[in-house]
Amino acid sequence: MTSLLNQISPSATNQIRLDHMHVLATFHQYEPASSTRLKRGLADSVCLALEIHAQLEEEIFYPALALAMDSDMVRKSPVEHGEMRTLMARLRQMVASDPVFDETFFELMRLVLHHVADEETVLLPAAERLIPGQLQDLGARMARRRLQLAASRGGELASSLVRSFSARGVVAAATTVLSGSYLLARHSPLAPAWMRRGGPRAAR
């Protein structure tokens, strides 16, 4: 199983970029005029995805990168995760009809956008320059850990999807957490031919 994961997992840096893309896509579904049900579902989905993403980086990616570079940005990234967790804990305690809910959500969005910009412009290129030979193995470890974390919080994921009754919101929320699992499946030799070629249209 380990050797298969090494072969088919996206690299650590590519997994992080995919997480960023899907979280930002979920952010863009949120509008102040949306129903409280949709707001609650999108906020819960964002929080769950960010919590899993942060744990993967802190357990696997940051320690490996810290051995290769002495950077304040590597050291401050877990601190920024802590700030995100504070905002997410606040969001989880609020009802979506609270007048401060939107403000708190957008504060989280601003913090995440800043954090993503730092990682995309500095940390990920540095990792690809300094530890290119480790990124595939790190990616396999992250993929395996992602599956464990997602499985342990499956009920929470399902609940947020039910609340996110918008079709676009459901897709964004699901792919935020499970994009790594889909990519593993897509590149598996056991996957259907159409999936390995890129989707149902490719099979036509």
Backbone torsions as a table, in degrees:
resi	resn	phi	psi	omega
1	MET	NA	-40.6	-179.2
2	THR	-63.3	-44.2	-179.4
3	SER	-66.0	-36.0	177.8
4	LEU	-64.2	-44.0	178.1
5	LEU	-61.3	-39.8	177.8
6	ASN	-60.2	-34.8	-176.8
7	GLN	-79.4	-37.1	-168.9
8	ILE	-108.3	-11.8	-178.7
9	SER	-73.3	143.2	167.3
10	PRO	-61.0	152.7	177.1
11	SER	-63.1	164.6	-179.5
12	ALA	-57.6	-45.1	-177.7
13	THR	-67.9	-36.5	178.0
14	ASN	-69.3	-35.9	175.9
15	GLN	-63.4	-40.9	179.5
16	ILE	-64.3	-42.0	178.0
17	ARG	-62.8	-40.3	178.2
18	LEU	-63.3	-42.0	177.1
19	ASP	-59.9	-44.8	178.4
20	HIS	-58.2	-47.7	-176.8
21	MET	-59.3	-44.0	-176.0
22	HIS	-74.8	-34.7	176.1
23	VAL	-66.4	-42.5	178.9
24	LEU	-64.6	-36.6	177.1
25	ALA	-62.4	-39.3	178.2
26	THR	-67.5	-41.2	175.6
27	PHE	-53.4	-42.2	-174.8
28	HIS	-70.8	-12.3	176.7
29	GLN	-82.5	-13.8	-173.4
30	TYR	-86.1	128.1	176.8
31	GLU	-135.5	140.9	179.4
32	PRO	-56.6	-28.4	-178.3
33	ALA	-83.3	-4.3	-179.0
34	SER	-67.9	162.5	178.1
35	SER	-65.9	156.3	178.3
36	THR	-64.2	-32.1	178.4
37	ARG	-63.0	-45.6	-179.9
38	LEU	-67.4	-42.6	178.4
39	LYS	-58.5	-44.8	-179.7
40	ARG	-62.0	-43.8	-179.2
41	GLY	-65.2	-44.0	-179.9
42	LEU	-67.0	-41.9	178.7
43	ALA	-63.0	-43.9	178.8
44	ASP	-63.6	-39.2	-180.0
45	SER	-65.7	-43.7	177.4
46	VAL	-61.3	-45.5	-178.7
47	CYS	-61.9	-45.6	179.9
48	LEU	-61.8	-45.7	-178.8
49	ALA	-63.8	-42.9	-179.8
50	LEU	-67.2	-36.4	179.0
51	GLU	-64.2	-44.2	178.3
52	ILE	-66.2	-45.0	179.7
53	HIS	-58.6	-47.7	-178.9
54	ALA	-62.8	-40.5	-179.6
55	GLN	-65.2	-40.5	177.7
56	LEU	-62.0	-44.8	-179.9
57	GLU	-64.5	-44.1	-175.9
58	GLU	-70.2	-34.9	-178.8
59	GLU	-80.2	-33.2	-167.6
60	ILE	-123.4	-52.9	-170.2
61	PHE	-76.1	-52.0	-176.8
62	TYR	-60.5	-44.2	179.2
63	PRO	-59.8	-39.4	178.8
64	ALA	-66.4	-41.1	-179.4
65	LEU	-70.5	-35.1	-179.2
66	ALA	-63.4	-29.1	177.5
67	LEU	-71.1	-21.5	-175.4
68	ALA	-101.2	-19.6	-178.6
69	MET	-146.4	141.4	176.4
70	ASP	-99.1	100.0	-172.0
71	SER	-137.4	134.4	174.6
72	ASP	-61.9	-30.5	-177.7
73	MET	-67.0	-37.2	176.5
74	VAL	-63.9	-40.5	-178.1
75	ARG	-72.0	-33.4	-176.4
76	LYS	-83.0	-17.8	-177.2
77	SER	-60.0	-45.4	176.0
78	PRO	-63.1	-29.8	176.7
79	VAL	-64.9	-42.3	176.9
80	GLU	-64.0	-36.9	174.9
81	HIS	-58.9	-40.2	178.9
82	GLY	-62.5	-39.5	176.8
83	GLU	-63.7	-40.1	177.1
84	MET	-63.0	-42.5	-178.7
85	ARG	-63.4	-35.8	177.6
86	THR	-62.4	-45.5	178.9
87	LEU	-66.5	-39.5	-179.4
88	MET	-66.7	-38.4	177.1
89	ALA	-63.0	-38.0	178.1
90	ARG	-65.3	-43.9	178.9
91	LEU	-61.3	-41.9	-177.7
92	ARG	-64.4	-27.9	-178.4
93	GLN	-85.1	-14.1	-178.1
94	MET	-89.1	155.9	164.8
95	VAL	-89.2	148.2	-174.8
96	ALA	-65.9	-17.6	178.3
97	SER	-82.2	-7.5	178.2
98	ASP	-61.6	131.2	-179.2
99	PRO	-58.8	-23.0	-178.4
100	VAL	-88.8	-6.3	-176.6
101	PHE	-61.3	-49.4	-179.9
102	ASP	-59.4	-45.3	-178.4
103	GLU	-60.0	-42.7	-179.7
104	THR	-67.6	-40.3	178.6
105	PHE	-62.3	-44.8	-178.6
106	PHE	-71.0	-27.5	173.0
107	GLU	-65.9	-42.4	175.2
108	LEU	-61.1	-43.2	179.8
109	MET	-59.2	-45.1	-179.8
110	ARG	-61.7	-42.3	179.3
111	LEU	-64.8	-42.3	179.6
112	VAL	-65.3	-42.0	179.2
113	LEU	-60.3	-42.0	177.6
114	HIS	-63.7	-44.2	-179.3
115	HIS	-63.7	-44.5	179.2
116	VAL	-61.8	-42.4	179.8
117	ALA	-60.0	-42.7	178.3
118	ASP	-63.3	-44.8	-178.6
119	GLU	-66.8	-43.7	-175.6
120	GLU	-68.6	-32.6	-175.6
121	THR	-94.8	-22.7	-175.5
122	VAL	-121.4	-60.7	-169.6
123	LEU	-69.2	-45.7	-178.1
124	LEU	-66.6	-45.8	174.9
125	PRO	-60.4	-36.3	178.3
126	ALA	-64.2	-42.7	178.1
127	ALA	-62.3	-41.4	-179.4
128	GLU	-69.9	-22.7	177.3
129	ARG	-86.9	-39.3	-170.8
130	LEU	-94.1	-34.7	-176.5
131	ILE	-130.4	47.4	-176.1
132	PRO	-60.3	-32.3	-178.3
133	GLY	-73.1	-13.7	-178.9
134	GLN	-97.7	-13.8	-168.2
135	LEU	-66.5	-33.4	179.5
136	GLN	-69.9	-42.4	177.8
137	ASP	-66.0	-41.4	176.4
138	LEU	-61.5	-38.7	177.6
139	GLY	-62.5	-40.7	178.5
140	ALA	-64.3	-41.6	177.8
141	ARG	-64.0	-41.3	178.8
142	MET	-66.0	-39.8	179.5
143	ALA	-63.7	-43.3	179.9
144	ARG	-64.3	-43.4	-179.5
145	ARG	-68.8	-36.1	178.1
146	ARG	-59.6	-44.5	179.8
147	LEU	-61.7	-40.2	178.3
148	GLN	-63.6	-46.1	-178.0
149	LEU	-67.1	-42.1	179.5
150	ALA	-64.3	-40.5	-179.7
151	ALA	-64.6	-38.0	-177.5
152	SER	-71.9	-15.4	-178.1
153	ARG	-122.4	27.4	-177.3
154	GLY	-59.3	-38.9	179.6
155	GLY	-63.9	-39.9	178.9
156	GLU	-64.9	-41.9	178.2
157	LEU	-62.0	-45.5	-178.8
158	ALA	-62.2	-40.5	-179.6
159	SER	-63.4	-42.1	-179.5
160	SER	-68.4	-33.3	178.5
161	LEU	-68.0	-38.5	179.2
162	VAL	-62.8	-42.1	179.5
163	ARG	-67.6	-32.8	-179.0
164	SER	-83.7	73.3	-173.8
165	PHE	-73.0	-14.0	173.7
166	SER	-63.1	132.1	-179.3
167	ALA	-58.6	-43.5	179.9
168	ARG	-65.7	-37.3	179.5
169	GLY	-65.6	-40.4	179.0
170	VAL	-61.9	-46.6	-178.8
171	VAL	-62.0	-46.1	-178.3
172	ALA	-64.0	-43.4	-178.4
173	ALA	-64.8	-42.8	-178.4
174	ALA	-66.3	-44.9	-176.2
175	THR	-71.2	-24.7	177.8
176	THR	-57.1	-45.9	-176.8
177	VAL	-87.6	-35.3	-168.6
178	LEU	-104.9	7.3	-178.2
179	SER	-59.2	-39.2	178.8
180	GLY	-64.4	-38.2	179.4
181	SER	-66.1	-40.0	179.0
182	TYR	-63.0	-43.1	-178.5
183	LEU	-65.2	-36.3	175.3
184	LEU	-60.9	-47.0	-178.9
185	ALA	-64.3	-41.8	-175.8
186	ARG	-61.0	-36.4	-176.2
187	HIS	-92.9	0.1	178.9
188	SER	-73.7	142.4	176.0
189	PRO	-65.4	-13.7	178.3
190	LEU	-88.4	-7.9	-178.4
191	ALA	-72.2	152.0	175.6
192	PRO	-58.9	153.5	-177.6
193	ALA	-58.2	-40.2	-177.2
194	TRP	-64.7	-33.5	179.8
195	MET	-69.3	-41.7	179.8
196	ARG	-66.2	-27.0	179.8
197	ARG	-85.4	-8.3	173.9
198	GLY	121.2	-1.0	177.0
199	GLY	142.3	172.6	-176.8
200	PRO	-58.3	-37.1	-177.4
201	ARG	-64.0	-32.4	-178.7
202	ALA	-67.1	-19.3	-178.4
203	ALA	-81.5	-9.4	-175.4
204	ARG	-81.3	NA	NA
